[in-house]
Amino acid sequence: MTRIDEKVLKRIEAAVGPKGTTRDPSEIAPHLVEWRDKYKGETPLLVRPASTEEVAAVVKICAETKTPIVPQGGNTGLVGGQIPFGEVLLSLSRLNKIRRIDAADNTITVEAGCILADVQRAAAEVDRLYPLSLASEGSAEIGGLLSTNAGGINVLRYGTAGEHVLGLEVVLPDGRVLEDLKRLRKDNTGYHLRQLFLGAEGTLGIITAAVLKLWPRPRAVSTAFVALARLHAIVPLLSHMQSASGGLVTAFELVPRIGLDFVIRHAHGARDPLTTKHEWYALIEMSSGSSSPLDPTMEEALADAAEAGLVSDAVIAQSETQRAELWVLRDQLSEVQKHEGGSIKHDVAVPISTIADFIAEAIAACERAVPGIRPVPFGHVGDGNVHFNLSQPVGADKAAYLARWQELNDIVHGIAHKFGGSISAEHGLGLMKRAEILRYKSPLEIELMRSIKRALDPAGIMNPGKVLLP
């Protein structure tokens, strides 16, 4: 644990004022534990600046005194990147203004503490779409989402969070402010500096605002819950649905039967949408800017898929309520696993064409290692992202099972790497995978990452120990 001089803490308090800092343990406590309870941190001071200028003032003090600092958004991260271990904790939650929205430019300029759902609503008010969507959108903040380059369910159509960014405002590790809030679609004037901070998890600077792309708001949406004829039908079905719809597929999610059973067992009001049980399902959504209904397109495409032996059964939502009910089955997949004992989770990406082979091989390998283990692989087929989660055997000792985390990591990550994949698709490296990544990136890649870190943060004060080992 880092220990910080009292004089430094008082300087920070003076710079931000009483409304912007607290040492109250009860106020700080929610910021020290992440959602899975895997990491529990400590900080002598929670700082909540209300402006970019206040963030810069705090960072400047930290730079002068070589005081480490950890930035935090909505605290929805899953790899410990936002948890302090004695450092000053800086929350961006009070930087929550939408500075500008321009329907003609199709842009929205927001501060880092804006909650994702609020940005979505602001876009909808001017008849536009901000497409980033994930289960934690009611609490996840834009700064954290950009700092981890979050993915979500719509990457297939719209790309990751980082791909939505046109401009950034960033407080650098020495307290200077990089102001690059351009709304340009084209700016071919050298290095795109903003790319350094997207996915850097606050280790190179603190994002305080961003210019984000908007899209036309869909006029028609069609959502279907589909039973696959077999696991290996998943990629051919994706290809077929994209072709049949003319590229209108927005989301394409894989759901395993065991995961659906968990949701029905533990999520209030959840029910099986089909009358017969199947091993694998896809949740498919199409959207269009045209007002012409999409259900006929979905129905025809699924009928052709059934004739081709890819689909065994399907249901198409007939109302917004039914659509929401289908999405609950997917959105609750992570949450409900808490009720099934210990869960060892993986966030991997593989080339789309290899998803079924990866899942089949990883399931077999994990079952050999831990008889009775319950694999729950699900996720974003359209971008190759599989959340390969492993629930403990029924009746197993939770602590003993979780003690095998690294063993199962080695199995799953090794197979993903063999298929040309990544050990982190959208959650980042944080604290959890900073050592693991050394096995899967080349020495040159690690050297270049460390060189960038040293160049921007020579004192190592910015979210120390995350992403890269010291």
MOMO-V223383 format. One record per helix or strand of 2 or more residues. SS is the DSSP state (H for helix, E for strand). FROM is the first residue (numbers start at 1). TO is the last residue. If there is no record, write none. Layout:
SS:FROM:TO ; SS:FROM:TO
This chain:
H:6:16 ; H:18:20 ; E:21:22 ; H:25:31 ; E:46:47 ; H:52:65 ; E:69:72 ; E:88:91 ; E:98:102 ; E:107:111 ; H:116:125 ; E:128:129 ; H:142:147 ; H:155:158 ; H:161:164 ; E:165:172 ; E:177:180 ; H:193:196 ; E:205:213 ; E:215:216 ; E:220:228 ; H:231:245 ; E:249:256 ; H:257:266 ; E:280:288 ; H:295:307 ; E:311:316 ; H:320:331 ; H:333:340 ; E:343:344 ; E:347:349 ; H:352:369 ; E:374:380 ; H:381:383 ; E:385:391 ; H:398:402 ; H:405:418 ; H:436:439 ; H:443:456
